Amino acid sequence: MESVLRGAAIYFVMLIIVRLSGRRTLAQATTFDFVLLLIVAETTQQALLGNDFSITNAVLLICTLFLIDIGLALTSKKLPWLSKFIEGRPTFLIRDGVVDEHALRRARLGISEIMVAARAQHGLERLGQIRHAVLETDAGVTIVPRSGE
């Protein structure tokens, strides 16, 4: 039972830390993000397993983590406030052509990342061609070009 409680506690702590740290996907991860992920994984493994390195304990922890994840996914479909907490909300980075510097800082993104998305999605070359840029809940950036672009 201790392993289940320890697994649940670590799951929720990691969920909160990842949500507070910002929306970055592995596709946007830097080398530093990857190194941090490796260190966190090793630290988490030690916290989860404690002194019990048996296969039974490992299977129990894996099942616990997956069941919590499935349970949260099902619950967040029924409770919109929980979904907003876990997944967040889309954030306008550019609205009607005006860059929201505060939103960019909060998301830890720069104009260069917005321009990468603008080029990839619509072949846009200048910031002035962007009507809206939205940071989606999956950490992707959606670009809406100005009319006629």
N, C-alpha and C positions, 0 to 999 in steps of 0.2 A: 504494500500500500504506500510505503514511503516513496518508492520510485514513481508511482502515478502522481502523487502530490508534487514531488520535485519536478517532474516533467511538465505538469500543468503550470507551475509557478514560472519555470524558465520560459515556457511558451509565451505566457502573457507579458513577462518582462521584455522579451525580445520583440514582441509585437509592438509594445509601447515605444521602445527605443527606436525601432525601424520607422514607425510613424512620425516620431518627433524629429528624426534626423533628416527627413525630406524624402521627396519622391525621386528615386533614381532606380533604374532597372539595370540588369546586368549589361544590357547593350550600351548603357551610358556610363558604366563603371570605369574608373581609371585604374591604373596599376595600384595606387594607394588604397582604393576601395577594395580591390581584390586581396591585398595583403591584410587589410583590416578584417575582411571576411574570414580569411584563414585563421587569424588569431582568435577571433570571436568563436569560430567553430571549435577550436581546440579547448578554449576556456569553457564553452558551453558543454562540451562532451564530459569534461571533468566534473562540472557541477551536476550534470544529469546522472552520471553513473556512480559518483561517489566512490566507494571502495568495492562495489559489486560489478565486476567486469564479465559476468556470465552472459551467455547467449540468451537465456531466459529473460534476464533483466533488460537486455538490449531490445528484444522483441516486444516486451511489455512497454518500454518507453516509446518505441516507434509507433505501436498501435495507439498509445495514449495521445501522442502528438497528432497523428492523422485523425483520430476521432474528435479531438478538440477543433481541428481545422474544419472538418466536415460540419460539426455542430455549429461553429460560428458562421459558416457560409449559409447554412439553412436558416439560422436565427436571424442573420442580417437581412435576408430576403423578407422576413416578416416584420422586422423592426427597422424602419428607415434611419433612425438616429444612430443605431449601431453600425449600419452600413456606412454612414457618413464618417463615423469615428474610425472605422477600420480602413476603409478605402479612400476617404477624403472626398473632396469635391473638385470639379474642374476649376482652374484658376486662370483668369484673363491676364496674360502677360502684356499684350497689346490690345487696346480697345479703341476702335475707330481711329486707328493710326497713331494713337498716343501710347508710348511705352510706359508701363507701370514699374518704375525702378524698385519700389518697395516689394512688389510681387516677385520680381526677378531675384532680388537679394534673398527673400524667404525661400525661394525654390532653388537657390544656389545655381542659377543659370545666367548665362550672358547672352548678349545679342548674337554672338557667333553661333551658339546652339540653335537659336531661332532661325538664323539664316541658313543653317544646314537643313533644317526641316523645310524651310521655304523653297530652297533649291530642289530638294528631293521630291516634294509633293507637287510643286507647281512650276518649277524652273524659274523662280523669281530671283532677281539679282540685286535688288535694292530694298532697303528697309521701308522706303516710302510706298512700295508696291503692296505692303501687307495692311489689310484692314483690321484683322483680328489674329492674334496668336493665343492659343489656349493650351495650358498644361493640363492634360487629361489625367484621370485618376490612375491610369496604367503607366503614367510617367511619360507618355508620348506627347509630342507637341503637334497640335492641329493648327494649320495655317488657313485662313480665309483671305484670299487676295481681294484687293480693291476691284470694283467693277471695271471690266474691260482689260484686266491684266491677264 
